[in-house]
Amino acid sequence: MCIVPRHFTQVQKLLILRRANYKCQGCGTSLDAKNFEADHKKAYSQGGATEAWNAQALCRNCNRRKSDKPQQP
């Protein structure tokens, strides 16, 4: 049985943050390594992969607001 990781690695998190230009992809707030959350675009609970291509950088407020809803276009 293969177990799929739920949490992004530190390397993935840095890539996600850099790709977002250190801005929340929900509201545009400035982010750094301590105040951002790597979020699954397609929720892990709905089969979303824990891969950088399925991730976005969000601030805590935007991540809580999104919950497990799919990313809006």
SEVO-609911 format. One line per field, with one value per atom (N, C-alpha, C, O): x, y, z; chain; residue number from 1. Coordinates in steps of 0.05 Angstrom, whole numbers, plus 32768, in hexadecimal, padded with zeros to 4 digits. Atoms other than C-alpha are relative to their C-alpha. Layout:
N
X: (X_...)
Y: (Y_...)
Z: (Z_...)
ch: (A_...)
i: (NUM_...)
//
This chain:
73
X: (8011_8000_8012_8024_7FF0_801C_7FF1_7FDA_800C_8010_8008_8020_7FFC_8009_8003_7FF2_7FFC_8026_7FEB_7FE3_8014_7FF5_800E_8003_7FF3_8027_8016_8024_7FEA_8056_801A_801C_7FE5_80A1_8009_7FFD_7FF5_80CB_8009_8006_7FF7_80E8_7FE8_7FE9_8018_80A2_7FF5_7FED_800B_808C_8010_8004_7FF0_80C6_7FFB_7FF9_8006_80B8_7FE5_7FE2_801B_806E_8000_7FF4_7FFE_807E_800E_8005_7FF1_80B1_7FEF_7FEF_8011_8082_7FEA_7FE2_8015_804D_800C_7FFD_7FF3_8080_7FFC_7FF9_8003_8077_7FE7_7FE7_801A_802F_7FEA_7FEB_8017_7FEE_7FF2_7FEC_800E_7FCC_7FE2_7FD3_801C_7F89_7FFB_7FE9_8006_7F8F_8018_8015_7FE9_7FD5_8012_8025_7FF0_7FF0_801D_8021_7FE4_803C_8004_7FF9_7FFB_8054_801E_802E_7FE5_8094_7FFE_7FE9_7FFF_80AA_7FF1_7FE9_800D_808A_7FE2_7FD3_801D_8045_7FF0_7FD9_8010_8030_7FF9_8006_8009_800B_7FFE_7FF2_8002_8014_7FE5_7FDF_801B_7FCE_7FFC_8007_8007_7FB5_7FEA_7FD6_8015_7F8F_7FE8_7FD2_8014_7F68_8005_801B_7FFB_7F5F_800A_8001_7FF6_7F85_7FE8_7FE8_8017_7F43_7FEE_7FDE_800F_7F27_8011_800B_7FEE_7F61_8016_8024_7FEB_7F8F_801C_8020_7FE4_7FD9_800F_800B_7FEE_800D_8019_802E_7FEB_8037_7FFF_7FEA_7FFF_804E_7FED_7FE2_8012_8023_7FE3_7FD2_801B_7FE5_8000_7FF1_7FFD_7FF9_7FFF_8005_7FFF_7FF1_8008_8004_7FF7_800D_7FE9_7FE0_8016_7FD7_8008_8018_7FFD_7FD6_7FED_7FDB_8011_7FB5_7FE2_7FD2_801C_7F74_7FF4_7FDE_800B_7F6B_7FFF_7FEC_8000_7F7D_7FE8_7FDB_8016_7F49_7FE5_7FD3_8018_7F15_7FFB_7FE4_8002_7F23_7FF8_7FE7_8005_7F21_8006_801C_7FFB_7F19_7FF1_7FEE_800E_7EF4_8015_802C_7FED_7F15_8008_7FF9_7FF6_7F3E_7FED_7FE3_8011_7F14_8011_8028_7FF0_7F2A_8007_8014)
Y: (7FE8_8000_8019_801B_7FE7_8044_8017_801C_7FEA_807E_801A_801F_7FE6_80C2_8015_8018_7FEB_80FC_8016_801E_7FEB_8131_801C_802F_7FE6_8168_8004_7FF1_7FF9_818C_8000_8006_8000_8185_801D_802F_7FE5_81C1_800A_8022_7FF9_81C1_8008_801D_7FF9_81C1_801B_802B_7FE7_81F9_8018_802C_7FEA_8225_8005_801C_7FFD_8218_800D_801F_7FF5_8228_801E_802F_7FE4_8269_8011_8027_7FF1_827F_8004_8019_7FFF_826E_8016_8022_7FEC_829C_801C_802E_7FE6_82D5_800B_8023_7FF8_82D6_8010_8022_7FF3_82ED_7FEA_7FD5_8012_82CB_7FFF_8014_8003_82B0_8004_8002_7FFA_82BF_801E_8029_7FE3_8308_8012_802B_7FEF_8320_8009_8017_7FF8_8328_7FF5_7FE0_8009_8324_7FE8_7FE7_8019_82E0_7FFC_8006_800A_82C4_7FE3_7FD8_801C_827F_7FF9_7FE3_8005_8287_8005_7FFA_7FF9_82A4_7FF6_7FFE_800A_827D_7FE3_7FD5_801C_823B_7FF5_8002_800E_820C_7FF1_7FE1_800A_81F9_7FEF_7FF6_8010_81C2_800E_8016_7FF4_81E0_7FED_7FF6_8015_819F_7FF3_7FE7_8009_818A_7FE3_7FD2_801B_814E_7FED_7FD6_8010_8135_7FF8_7FE6_8006_8135_7FF3_7FF3_800E_810F_8011_8007_7FEF_814A_7FF7_7FEF_8009_813A_8014_802C_7FEF_8156_8004_7FFA_7FFA_8170_801E_802B_7FE3_81B7_800A_8020_7FF7_81BA_8002_800F_7FFF_81B0_8012_800D_7FF0_81E6_801E_8026_7FE3_8230_800B_7FFE_7FF2_8260_8012_8023_7FF0_827D_800A_7FFD_7FF8_82A6_7FEF_7FE1_8011_8286_8006_7FF3_7FF9_82AD_7FF5_7FE9_800A_829A_7FE1_7FD6_801D_8251_7FF6_7FE3_8008_824D_8005_7FF5_7FF9_826F_7FEB_7FE4_8013_823E_7FE5_7FD7_801A_8200_7FEA_7FEA_8015_81C3_8004_7FF2_7FF9_81E7_8001_8008_7FFE_81E3_801D_802F_7FE5_821E_800D_8000_7FF2_8253_800A_8011_7FF7_8266_801D_8028)
Z: (8000_8000_8000_8010_8003_7FEB_800F_800B_7FF1_801B_7FF3_7FEF_800D_7FFA_8015_8026_7FEB_8023_7FFE_7FE8_7FFF_8039_8001_7FF6_7FFB_804B_7FEB_7FE4_8013_801B_800E_8026_7FF5_8026_8002_7FF6_7FFE_8038_7FE5_7FDF_801B_7FF2_7FEF_7FE1_800F_7FD3_800A_7FF9_7FF5_8002_7FF5_7FEE_800A_7FED_7FE2_7FDA_801D_7FA3_7FFD_7FEC_8002_7FAD_8007_7FF9_7FF7_7FD2_7FEB_7FE5_8015_7F9E_7FE7_7FDB_8018_7F65_8002_7FEF_7FFB_7F85_8004_800B_7FFC_7F8A_801B_801F_7FE4_7FD5_8005_8016_7FFC_7FCF_8003_7FF6_7FFD_7FE6_7FE5_7FDA_801A_7FA8_8003_7FF0_7FFB_7FC8_8002_7FF5_7FFB_7FDF_7FFA_7FFA_8007_7FCC_8017_8013_7FE8_8013_7FFC_7FF1_8001_8018_8012_8028_7FF1_8030_8004_7FF4_7FFD_804C_800A_800D_7FF9_8061_801A_801F_7FE6_80A6_8000_8011_7FFE_8095_7FE8_7FE4_8017_8057_8005_8015_7FFE_8050_7FE4_7FD2_8019_8016_7FFF_8011_8001_8000_7FE7_7FD1_8017_7FD2_7FF0_7FFB_8012_7F96_8000_8004_7FFD_7F93_801B_801F_7FE4_7FDC_8001_7FF2_7FFB_7FF5_8006_7FFE_7FF8_8012_7FE8_7FEA_8018_7FCB_7FEB_7FD3_8013_7FAC_7FF4_7FE2_800A_7F9F_8008_801E_7FFB_7F99_8010_800E_7FF1_7FC9_7FEF_7FF4_8013_7F90_7FFB_7FFE_8004_7F80_7FEB_7FED_8015_7F41_800A_7FFD_7FF5_7F6D_801A_802C_7FE7_7FA0_7FF9_7FE3_8002_7FAC_801B_8030_7FE8_7FDF_800A_7FFB_7FF4_800D_801C_802A_7FE4_804C_8011_8006_7FEE_8089_7FFC_7FFA_8004_807F_7FE7_7FE7_801A_8036_8001_7FF6_7FFE_8045_8010_800A_7FEF_807C_7FF1_7FF3_800F_8050_7FEA_7FE5_8016_8017_800A_7FFE_7FF4_8044_7FEB_7FE0_8013_8017_7FE5_7FD5_8019_7FDF_7FE9_7FEE_8016_7F9A_7FFA_8001_8008_7F81_7FEC_7FDA_8013_7F5F_7FE9_7FED_8017_7F18_8001_7FEF)
ch: (A_A_A_A_A_A_A_A_A_A_A_A_A_A_A_A_A_A_A_A_A_A_A_A_A_A_A_A_A_A_A_A_A_A_A_A_A_A_A_A_A_A_A_A_A_A_A_A_A_A_A_A_A_A_A_A_A_A_A_A_A_A_A_A_A_A_A_A_A_A_A_A_A_A_A_A_A_A_A_A_A_A_A_A_A_A_A_A_A_A_A_A_A_A_A_A_A_A_A_A_A_A_A_A_A_A_A_A_A_A_A_A_A_A_A_A_A_A_A_A_A_A_A_A_A_A_A_A_A_A_A_A_A_A_A_A_A_A_A_A_A_A_A_A_A_A_A_A_A_A_A_A_A_A_A_A_A_A_A_A_A_A_A_A_A_A_A_A_A_A_A_A_A_A_A_A_A_A_A_A_A_A_A_A_A_A_A_A_A_A_A_A_A_A_A_A_A_A_A_A_A_A_A_A_A_A_A_A_A_A_A_A_A_A_A_A_A_A_A_A_A_A_A_A_A_A_A_A_A_A_A_A_A_A_A_A_A_A_A_A_A_A_A_A_A_A_A_A_A_A_A_A_A_A_A_A_A_A_A_A_A_A_A_A_A_A_A_A_A_A_A_A_A_A_A_A_A_A_A_A_A_A_A_A_A_A_A_A_A_A_A_A)
i: (1_1_1_1_2_2_2_2_3_3_3_3_4_4_4_4_5_5_5_5_6_6_6_6_7_7_7_7_8_8_8_8_9_9_9_9_10_10_10_10_11_11_11_11_12_12_12_12_13_13_13_13_14_14_14_14_15_15_15_15_16_16_16_16_17_17_17_17_18_18_18_18_19_19_19_19_20_20_20_20_21_21_21_21_22_22_22_22_23_23_23_23_24_24_24_24_25_25_25_25_26_26_26_26_27_27_27_27_28_28_28_28_29_29_29_29_30_30_30_30_31_31_31_31_32_32_32_32_33_33_33_33_34_34_34_34_35_35_35_35_36_36_36_36_37_37_37_37_38_38_38_38_39_39_39_39_40_40_40_40_41_41_41_41_42_42_42_42_43_43_43_43_44_44_44_44_45_45_45_45_46_46_46_46_47_47_47_47_48_48_48_48_49_49_49_49_50_50_50_50_51_51_51_51_52_52_52_52_53_53_53_53_54_54_54_54_55_55_55_55_56_56_56_56_57_57_57_57_58_58_58_58_59_59_59_59_60_60_60_60_61_61_61_61_62_62_62_62_63_63_63_63_64_64_64_64_65_65_65_65_66_66_66_66_67_67_67_67_68_68_68_68_69_69_69_69_70_70_70_70_71_71_71_71_72_72_72_72_73_73_73_73)
//
